[in-house]
Amino acid sequence: MDAQRRLTLVAAAPEDSGEEPLVRELYGRVLRDARLDQDRSLEDVAGAVGMSKQYLSEIERGKKEPSSEMLRAVCGALGMSVEHLLFRSGRRLGAAHRTSVTRTVNRQVPTLLAA
């Protein structure tokens, strides 16, 4: 049962959908990774920024589109520059794009060979 549930969740993950992720989703993943790498809680980082932990959680999950001022504040609390956030997000977008292109090519090859 647990294996089926995990498979369903993985199949429904945005990064596996074949669509390019939204920029806010990329920012959120990078921010969450940075926070977790530092072993910091949502409450700790949100408190340092002056926002609720619920709002920070929504940013990390790509549900909210934070302002540039808010991104700068969160980056500052995590000890990283906005430039670093943009760079890491861009790398993730490039990786998502390459994966999408590979999937498209792999799907077309059997169709072409079968024709």
HELIX and SHEET records of a PDB file:
HELIX    1   1 ASP A    2  ALA A   11  1                                  10    
HELIX    2   2 PRO A   14  ASP A   16  5                                   3    
HELIX    3   3 VAL A   23  ASP A   37  1                                  15    
HELIX    4   4 LEU A   42  VAL A   49  1                                   8    
HELIX    5   5 LYS A   53  GLU A   60  1                                   8    
HELIX    6   6 SER A   68  LEU A   78  1                                  11    
HELIX    7   7 VAL A   82  ALA A  114  1                                  33    
END                                                                             
